[in-house]
Amino acid sequence: MSALFPDTHPKMEALQIELIRRMPSWKKIAMVDSLNETVKSLALGGIRQRHPEATPEQIRRVLAETMLGAELARKVYDHAR
């Protein structure tokens, strides 16, 4: 197997992969959910930093456009009003 992560020792990478394979599905889903929340928090922080004058509603809109794309965000966001 080729290395997926060149900065990780191959034996450690193989161990990580094996542990993930043995992990129950619910735990994998929980890990992905946690990573998604982290990404969302980082994105919100970046939006606030770039747009310090923005209202919470404007920040949510920019996040929606970032995550969904402008067209889909417009359909979803404008429909919710």
Secondary structure, DSSP 8 states (H G I E B T S, - for coil): ---S-TTS-HHHHHHHHHHHHHS-HHHHHHHHHHHHHHHHHHHHHHHHHH-TT--HHHHHHHHHHHHH-HHHHHHHHHHH-
